[in-house]
Amino acid sequence: MNTPGTEGNGLPDLPPEWGRVVVPDDASALAQEAAQVRRELRERARLATRKRLTALRMPLVWLVVAVLITLAGLAAVTRPGPTPAPATSPAAPPATLSGRSLPALDLVDAGQDPVPLRGLLPAMIILVDGCACPERVSEAAAATPPKVNLVAVTGGRSVPSAPPADGTGVRTLADPAGGLRSFLHLSPRPDAAVAVLVDRSGVVVRVLPELGPVEAYRADLDRLAA
């Protein structure tokens, strides 16, 4: 082996902390040291790459979180709300009631005895649980033909001792189960009575959500009496 000196060879002196440097004649003798150096360099490169990725990862995570929060907020704002149910006007019963059969309902009389409603047909049935409306009921009683029953229906179980209008020909019953109201899908109103005209076969001829003057339904009464 040759030991390069530092005197008289035209080369600068090596740092003293390096110690004695021995250069082998065969470079293969340094293969082990070279492999070790390469491993250290690769490890340093991996560590440097890992640090860079770690430094980039946190801002990326925060960016993704911010995007998700923004999207969630937009979705909450733009999400359509529940579709409101169509409002049912108290003066507009379902059009399908005309031509339908009256359900087999049992009402009660003043003695709390059951009275099948279908046994009173043909009939004009006036619901007076919301409004007694005595003037309108009296007009209907005066216009109802003899072959047609006029029935005034109250709510609860009690039947008033006095008829809801002057004159005779009005039979007052109670509907404790509220079956007739449920069939009509009409809520009680304090300013109007509801009337239902039913023929002798039990088919609803007409529904009057607001009982008005007799002229509005006189022709229907005549049909029921025919």
C-alpha positions in Angstrom: 0.0 0.0 0.0 1.0 3.6 -0.6 0.6 6.1 2.1 0.3 9.5 0.6 2.2 12.1 2.5 1.6 15.6 3.0 5.1 16.9 2.3 6.6 17.7 -1.1 3.8 16.1 -3.2 2.1 19.4 -4.2 -1.2 18.6 -2.4 -2.7 20.5 0.5 -2.4 19.0 4.0 -5.3 17.0 5.2 -7.2 18.0 8.4 -5.4 16.7 11.4 -8.6 15.3 12.9 -8.8 12.8 10.1 -5.8 11.0 11.5 -3.7 8.8 9.4 -5.3 8.1 6.0 -4.3 4.9 4.4 -5.3 4.3 0.7 -5.3 0.7 -0.2 -3.9 -0.5 -3.5 -7.1 -2.5 -4.3 -10.3 -0.4 -4.3 -12.4 -3.4 -3.6 -11.1 -3.3 0.0 -13.3 -0.3 0.5 -16.5 -2.0 -0.7 -17.8 -2.6 2.8 -17.2 1.0 3.9 -18.8 2.2 0.7 -21.9 0.1 1.2 -22.2 1.4 4.8 -22.0 5.0 3.5 -24.6 4.3 0.8 -26.9 2.8 3.5 -26.5 5.9 5.6 -27.2 8.2 2.7 -30.3 6.3 1.8 -31.5 6.4 5.4 -30.9 10.1 5.6 -32.8 10.6 2.3 -35.8 8.6 3.7 -35.8 10.6 6.9 -35.7 13.9 4.9 -38.6 12.7 2.7 -40.6 11.6 5.7 -40.2 15.0 7.3 -41.3 16.7 4.1 -44.3 14.5 3.8 -45.2 15.0 7.5 -44.9 18.8 7.0 -47.2 18.6 4.0 -49.7 16.1 5.5 -51.0 18.3 8.3 -52.0 21.3 6.1 -53.6 18.8 3.7 -55.6 17.2 6.5 -56.8 20.6 7.7 -57.7 21.5 4.1 -59.8 18.3 3.7 -61.6 18.9 7.0 -62.4 22.5 6.0 -63.7 21.3 2.6 -65.9 18.7 4.3 -67.3 21.2 6.8 -68.1 23.6 4.0 -69.8 20.9 2.0 -71.8 19.8 5.0 -72.9 23.4 5.6 -74.0 23.8 2.0 -75.9 20.5 2.1 -77.7 21.6 5.2 -78.7 25.0 3.6 -79.7 23.6 0.2 -81.5 20.5 1.5 -85.2 20.7 0.7 -87.4 20.8 3.8 -90.3 18.5 4.3 -93.0 19.1 1.8 -95.9 20.7 3.7 -99.1 18.8 3.6 -101.7 20.6 1.4 -104.0 22.7 3.5 -107.5 21.5 3.6 -110.0 24.2 3.6 -112.8 23.8 6.2 -115.2 24.7 3.4 -113.9 22.3 0.8 -114.7 18.6 1.5 -113.1 15.9 -0.7 -114.8 15.9 -4.1 -114.8 12.1 -3.9 -117.5 12.1 -1.2 -120.3 12.6 -3.6 -121.3 9.2 -4.9 -119.7 7.4 -2.0 -121.7 5.2 0.4 -122.4 6.5 3.8 -120.7 4.3 6.4 -122.8 2.2 8.7 -122.6 4.5 11.8 -124.6 4.1 15.0 -125.6 7.3 16.7 -127.3 7.6 20.1 -130.6 9.2 21.1 -131.5 11.0 24.3 -131.9 7.6 26.1 -128.4 6.6 25.0 -129.9 3.9 22.8 -128.1 3.2 19.5 -129.7 4.4 16.3 -128.3 3.2 13.0 -127.9 6.2 10.8 -128.5 4.2 7.6 -132.0 3.3 9.0 -133.1 6.9 8.6 -132.5 7.3 4.9 -133.2 9.2 2.8 -132.0 12.0 5.0 -130.6 15.4 5.2 -128.1 15.2 8.1 -126.9 18.5 9.7 -123.9 18.5 12.0 -124.6 21.1 14.7 -121.7 20.2 17.0 -119.8 23.4 16.0 -122.7 25.7 15.3 -126.3 25.2 16.4 -127.3 27.6 13.6 -131.0 27.5 14.6 -132.2 29.7 11.7 -130.6 27.5 9.1 -131.9 24.3 10.7 -135.4 25.8 10.9 -135.3 26.7 7.2 -134.1 23.2 6.3 -136.9 21.7 8.4 -139.5 23.8 6.7 -138.2 22.8 3.2 -137.6 19.1 3.8 -140.2 16.9 2.1 -142.2 14.4 4.2 -140.4 11.4 2.8 -137.0 12.8 3.8 -135.7 12.7 7.4 -134.0 15.7 8.8 -131.4 14.7 11.4 -129.4 17.1 13.6 -126.2 15.5 15.0 -124.5 16.9 18.0 -121.1 16.0 19.5 -120.4 14.0 22.6 -122.9 11.6 24.1 -125.5 14.1 25.4 -128.5 14.9 23.3 -130.2 18.2 24.1 -133.8 17.9 25.3 -134.9 20.8 23.1 -134.5 20.5 19.3 -131.8 22.8 17.7 -134.5 24.7 15.9 -138.1 25.8 16.1 -140.7 23.5 14.7 -141.1 19.8 14.3 -139.6 17.3 12.0 -136.0 17.5 13.3 -134.6 14.4 15.0 -131.6 15.1 17.2 -129.0 12.4 17.8 -125.4 12.4 19.2 -122.3 11.1 17.6 -120.0 10.2 20.5 -117.4 8.5 18.4 -117.2 11.4 15.8 -117.6 8.9 13.0 -119.5 11.3 10.8 -116.9 14.1 11.2 -114.2 11.6 10.3 -116.0 10.5 7.2 -116.5 14.1 6.0 -112.9 15.3 6.9 -114.4 18.6 8.0 -113.6 20.3 11.3 -116.4 21.9 13.4 -116.8 25.6 12.8 -118.5 28.0 15.3 -120.1 30.0 12.4 -121.4 27.3 10.1 -123.2 23.9 10.2 -122.4 21.1 7.8 -125.1 19.2 5.9 -125.0 15.9 4.1 -127.7 14.7 1.8 -128.0 10.9 1.4 -130.4 9.0 -0.8 -132.4 5.9 0.3 -129.6 3.6 -1.0 -127.0 5.2 1.2 -125.2 7.1 -1.5 -124.0 10.6 -0.6 -125.8 13.0 -3.0 -124.2 16.3 -1.8 -122.1 17.7 1.0 -122.7 21.3 2.1 -119.7 22.5 4.1 -121.6 25.6 5.0 -125.4 25.3 5.3 -126.8 28.3 3.5 -130.2 29.3 2.1 -132.7 26.7 1.1 -132.5 27.6 -2.6 -128.9 26.2 -2.7 -130.1 22.7 -2.0 -133.9 22.5 -2.6 -133.4 20.6 -5.8 -131.3 18.0 -3.9 -134.1 17.6 -1.4 -136.6 17.0 -4.2 -134.2 14.3 -5.6 -134.1 12.5 -2.2 -137.9 12.5 -2.0 -138.4 11.1 -5.5 
